[in-house]
Amino acid sequence: MPYVEVKDLELYYEEFGRGEPLLFLHSHFSRGLLAFSAQILPFSGHYRCLFPDFRGHGRTRCESLSWDSRMIADDMADFMDALGIVSTHLFGYSCGAYVGCYMAAKYPQKVKSLVTIGGGAYPRTEGADSFLPEALLEKGDTAFIEDMKVRHYEAHRGDWQTYLRTTVADWKTHPNLTDEEWAAIKCPTFFINGETDPFGTCAELKEKVPTAKVYEVKDGGHRPHFVGEQAKELNSMILDFYRGIDSII
């Protein structure tokens, strides 16, 4: 599987399909393919789909274990440069939604469009501390700990405690775009949230980016694009959104 040198990273990614590039941006506890398993086949039939593992996650390697969402946004811009990609559609989920917003604000020339699922306009801290190593050990959640050990071993090299503390810190402080940054998001944008998602609402995002299209998924939670959720409906809507942009360009 491919690695590419990006600054201090050996950045791992997977790629499927041909056509205009589409960069998938994963969530906090996940990695590239895991966050978008229901999108691989439907989207790779139309786009060059790229699924990177973020700094600190999955199989991406780095000497430093430090990261945050803003740093990852810069990494993704450099990742595009390393692959010779001038501009791309973005599809961000949860933490990846924040990364996508940072990219659209800071690198407008690189972003054709932005779709987010499970994003918000400000941080939600409730529940974050329950994922600290001490809290997980206290409640005996060894299954989650083992998942994080295995899923991100190449990134944290066995230091799963630092991985979790860094993740919780990012969860509690992002997204933190300024009003000027929100106003800088000019690309076609589509915000999607489940109606019961505790991490953000379409209304708050629409307030930040008034030109955005929004859709609230009935009976949807934080991850309505997952297998077993409302993936088929959302895949169709998102593909139509991208095609509409491509037809204009």
WOLINBEL-V478120 format. One record per residue. N is the residue number from 1. RES is the residue in one small letter. PHI is phi in whole degrees, 0 to 359 (none if undefined). PSI is psi in whole degrees, 0 to 359 (999 if undefined). OMEGA is omega in degrees with one decimal (NA if undefined). Layout:
BEGIN
n=<N & N>
res=<RES & RES>
phi=<PHI & PHI>
psi=<PSI & PSI>
omega=<OMEGA & OMEGA>
END
This chain:
BEGIN
n=<1 & 2 & 3 & 4 & 5 & 6 & 7 & 8 & 9 & 10 & 11 & 12 & 13 & 14 & 15 & 16 & 17 & 18 & 19 & 20 & 21 & 22 & 23 & 24 & 25 & 26 & 27 & 28 & 29 & 30 & 31 & 32 & 33 & 34 & 35 & 36 & 37 & 38 & 39 & 40 & 41 & 42 & 43 & 44 & 45 & 46 & 47 & 48 & 49 & 50 & 51 & 52 & 53 & 54 & 55 & 56 & 57 & 58 & 59 & 60 & 61 & 62 & 63 & 64 & 65 & 66 & 67 & 68 & 69 & 70 & 71 & 72 & 73 & 74 & 75 & 76 & 77 & 78 & 79 & 80 & 81 & 82 & 83 & 84 & 85 & 86 & 87 & 88 & 89 & 90 & 91 & 92 & 93 & 94 & 95 & 96 & 97 & 98 & 99 & 100 & 101 & 102 & 103 & 104 & 105 & 106 & 107 & 108 & 109 & 110 & 111 & 112 & 113 & 114 & 115 & 116 & 117 & 118 & 119 & 120 & 121 & 122 & 123 & 124 & 125 & 126 & 127 & 128 & 129 & 130 & 131 & 132 & 133 & 134 & 135 & 136 & 137 & 138 & 139 & 140 & 141 & 142 & 143 & 144 & 145 & 146 & 147 & 148 & 149 & 150 & 151 & 152 & 153 & 154 & 155 & 156 & 157 & 158 & 159 & 160 & 161 & 162 & 163 & 164 & 165 & 166 & 167 & 168 & 169 & 170 & 171 & 172 & 173 & 174 & 175 & 176 & 177 & 178 & 179 & 180 & 181 & 182 & 183 & 184 & 185 & 186 & 187 & 188 & 189 & 190 & 191 & 192 & 193 & 194 & 195 & 196 & 197 & 198 & 199 & 200 & 201 & 202 & 203 & 204 & 205 & 206 & 207 & 208 & 209 & 210 & 211 & 212 & 213 & 214 & 215 & 216 & 217 & 218 & 219 & 220 & 221 & 222 & 223 & 224 & 225 & 226 & 227 & 228 & 229 & 230 & 231 & 232 & 233 & 234 & 235 & 236 & 237 & 238 & 239 & 240 & 241 & 242 & 243 & 244 & 245 & 246 & 247 & 248 & 249>
res=<m & p & y & v & e & v & k & d & l & e & l & y & y & e & e & f & g & r & g & e & p & l & l & f & l & h & s & h & f & s & r & g & l & l & a & f & s & a & q & i & l & p & f & s & g & h & y & r & c & l & f & p & d & f & r & g & h & g & r & t & r & c & e & s & l & s & w & d & s & r & m & i & a & d & d & m & a & d & f & m & d & a & l & g & i & v & s & t & h & l & f & g & y & s & c & g & a & y & v & g & c & y & m & a & a & k & y & p & q & k & v & k & s & l & v & t & i & g & g & g & a & y & p & r & t & e & g & a & d & s & f & l & p & e & a & l & l & e & k & g & d & t & a & f & i & e & d & m & k & v & r & h & y & e & a & h & r & g & d & w & q & t & y & l & r & t & t & v & a & d & w & k & t & h & p & n & l & t & d & e & e & w & a & a & i & k & c & p & t & f & f & i & n & g & e & t & d & p & f & g & t & c & a & e & l & k & e & k & v & p & t & a & k & v & y & e & v & k & d & g & g & h & r & p & h & f & v & g & e & q & a & k & e & l & n & s & m & i & l & d & f & y & r & g & i & d & s & i & i>
phi=<none & 280 & 241 & 223 & 282 & 227 & 53 & 268 & 252 & 259 & 271 & 270 & 209 & 236 & 221 & 220 & 87 & 226 & 121 & 297 & 288 & 221 & 259 & 264 & 241 & 275 & 269 & 302 & 269 & 256 & 213 & 318 & 290 & 297 & 283 & 224 & 297 & 279 & 255 & 304 & 289 & 300 & 271 & 289 & 285 & 232 & 224 & 278 & 266 & 243 & 236 & 278 & 267 & 296 & 312 & 82 & 229 & 56 & 258 & 287 & 249 & 198 & 294 & 276 & 260 & 276 & 193 & 206 & 296 & 293 & 299 & 294 & 301 & 295 & 302 & 292 & 296 & 290 & 300 & 301 & 299 & 297 & 265 & 73 & 266 & 282 & 210 & 209 & 284 & 241 & 225 & 245 & 240 & 58 & 307 & 297 & 294 & 294 & 302 & 298 & 294 & 299 & 295 & 297 & 283 & 270 & 234 & 300 & 289 & 266 & 245 & 286 & 199 & 226 & 243 & 233 & 231 & 73 & 264 & 210 & 263 & 207 & 292 & 244 & 265 & 300 & 88 & 297 & 294 & 289 & 257 & 289 & 306 & 297 & 292 & 295 & 293 & 297 & 268 & 72 & 275 & 288 & 296 & 295 & 301 & 296 & 300 & 291 & 299 & 285 & 295 & 239 & 300 & 296 & 283 & 261 & 54 & 95 & 270 & 292 & 295 & 296 & 304 & 292 & 296 & 293 & 297 & 297 & 299 & 292 & 306 & 280 & 237 & 231 & 282 & 222 & 294 & 284 & 300 & 295 & 292 & 302 & 293 & 281 & 281 & 248 & 289 & 304 & 227 & 226 & 261 & 235 & 219 & 289 & 292 & 252 & 294 & 280 & 256 & 168 & 228 & 298 & 297 & 291 & 288 & 297 & 295 & 283 & 233 & 300 & 279 & 290 & 277 & 227 & 210 & 261 & 277 & 298 & 62 & 270 & 256 & 282 & 226 & 292 & 273 & 284 & 304 & 87 & 255 & 251 & 299 & 299 & 298 & 289 & 303 & 297 & 295 & 289 & 299 & 298 & 298 & 297 & 297 & 298 & 290 & 297 & 290 & 283 & 294>
psi=<152 & 142 & 153 & 141 & 121 & 105 & 240 & 14 & 147 & 94 & 122 & 138 & 161 & 154 & 136 & 143 & 174 & 158 & 204 & 142 & 146 & 115 & 121 & 131 & 114 & 179 & 178 & 305 & 2 & 192 & 178 & 290 & 327 & 325 & 346 & 35 & 330 & 354 & 346 & 302 & 312 & 322 & 328 & 347 & 351 & 337 & 160 & 101 & 126 & 128 & 84 & 153 & 127 & 161 & 132 & 2 & 153 & 233 & 4 & 134 & 143 & 146 & 321 & 142 & 7 & 142 & 161 & 175 & 324 & 319 & 320 & 323 & 317 & 320 & 318 & 325 & 318 & 326 & 316 & 315 & 318 & 330 & 1 & 26 & 120 & 315 & 158 & 156 & 149 & 144 & 105 & 138 & 126 & 243 & 322 & 333 & 319 & 316 & 316 & 320 & 318 & 318 & 315 & 327 & 319 & 329 & 60 & 330 & 343 & 349 & 111 & 320 & 163 & 124 & 131 & 148 & 133 & 25 & 174 & 175 & 347 & 163 & 147 & 116 & 345 & 129 & 348 & 315 & 342 & 351 & 8 & 151 & 316 & 319 & 318 & 318 & 321 & 322 & 3 & 29 & 66 & 335 & 316 & 317 & 315 & 322 & 315 & 325 & 311 & 315 & 327 & 22 & 315 & 330 & 313 & 353 & 38 & 350 & 68 & 335 & 314 & 320 & 311 & 319 & 320 & 320 & 314 & 319 & 319 & 317 & 318 & 348 & 358 & 150 & 150 & 46 & 141 & 168 & 324 & 322 & 316 & 318 & 338 & 350 & 102 & 349 & 161 & 129 & 140 & 110 & 129 & 131 & 144 & 149 & 342 & 13 & 122 & 356 & 2 & 163 & 155 & 324 & 316 & 325 & 321 & 326 & 324 & 323 & 84 & 334 & 353 & 148 & 142 & 154 & 125 & 123 & 117 & 131 & 15 & 148 & 221 & 338 & 59 & 348 & 1 & 159 & 135 & 353 & 231 & 38 & 316 & 314 & 313 & 321 & 316 & 316 & 318 & 319 & 319 & 321 & 311 & 318 & 323 & 322 & 315 & 327 & 331 & 316 & 999>
omega=<-170.0 & 166.4 & 174.4 & 177.9 & 178.5 & -176.7 & -178.0 & -175.1 & 155.8 & -169.6 & -179.4 & 175.6 & 172.3 & -172.2 & 178.1 & 172.6 & -178.9 & 177.8 & 178.0 & -177.8 & 177.3 & -174.7 & -179.6 & -173.8 & -167.0 & -175.5 & -173.8 & -172.2 & -174.7 & 170.4 & -167.1 & -173.2 & -175.4 & -176.5 & -172.6 & -177.7 & -179.3 & -179.1 & -172.1 & -176.3 & -178.7 & -174.0 & -177.5 & 173.2 & -176.0 & -172.5 & 169.1 & -171.7 & -177.5 & -176.3 & 179.0 & 166.4 & -178.2 & 166.7 & 178.7 & -174.0 & 169.8 & -175.4 & 176.9 & -173.8 & 177.4 & 177.0 & 179.7 & 175.6 & -179.2 & 174.9 & 166.9 & -173.5 & 178.3 & 177.9 & 179.7 & 176.9 & 176.3 & 176.9 & -176.7 & 174.7 & 178.1 & 175.1 & 176.8 & 179.1 & -178.6 & 179.4 & 179.9 & -179.6 & -177.2 & 178.9 & -173.3 & 163.8 & 176.5 & 174.3 & -176.1 & 178.9 & 176.1 & 175.2 & 177.7 & 174.8 & 178.5 & 178.4 & 179.4 & 178.0 & 176.8 & 179.9 & -178.0 & 179.5 & -173.1 & -175.8 & -174.6 & -179.1 & -178.1 & -171.2 & 177.2 & -179.3 & -178.0 & 170.6 & 174.5 & 173.2 & 177.1 & 178.3 & 178.0 & -178.6 & 179.9 & -176.4 & 168.8 & -174.2 & -175.1 & 177.1 & -175.3 & -175.1 & 178.4 & 177.3 & 172.2 & -176.8 & -177.3 & -178.9 & 179.0 & 179.1 & -178.9 & -179.7 & 174.8 & -179.4 & -177.6 & 180.0 & 179.0 & 178.7 & 179.8 & 176.1 & -178.4 & 176.7 & -175.9 & -173.2 & -173.2 & -172.7 & -178.0 & -179.9 & -175.5 & 175.3 & 177.0 & 179.3 & -176.8 & 178.8 & 177.7 & 177.3 & -177.4 & 179.0 & 178.6 & 178.5 & 179.6 & 178.0 & 179.0 & 177.6 & -173.6 & -174.6 & -178.9 & 1.8 & 178.1 & 177.3 & 172.8 & 176.1 & 178.9 & 178.2 & 176.6 & -178.5 & -179.2 & 178.5 & -175.1 & -177.5 & 172.0 & -171.8 & -179.0 & 178.7 & 179.7 & 175.4 & 170.6 & -175.9 & 177.9 & -178.8 & -179.6 & -171.8 & 178.1 & 179.8 & 174.8 & -176.1 & -178.0 & 179.2 & 177.1 & 177.1 & -179.5 & -179.7 & -172.8 & -178.7 & -175.0 & 166.4 & 178.8 & 176.5 & 176.3 & -175.6 & 179.5 & -178.4 & -179.0 & 176.1 & -175.8 & -173.6 & -175.3 & 179.6 & -178.5 & 170.4 & -179.6 & 177.0 & -178.3 & -173.2 & -175.9 & 179.6 & -175.9 & 177.6 & -180.0 & -179.5 & -177.3 & 176.7 & 176.8 & 178.5 & 178.9 & -178.8 & 178.4 & 177.5 & -178.5 & -179.0 & 178.3 & -179.4 & NA>
END
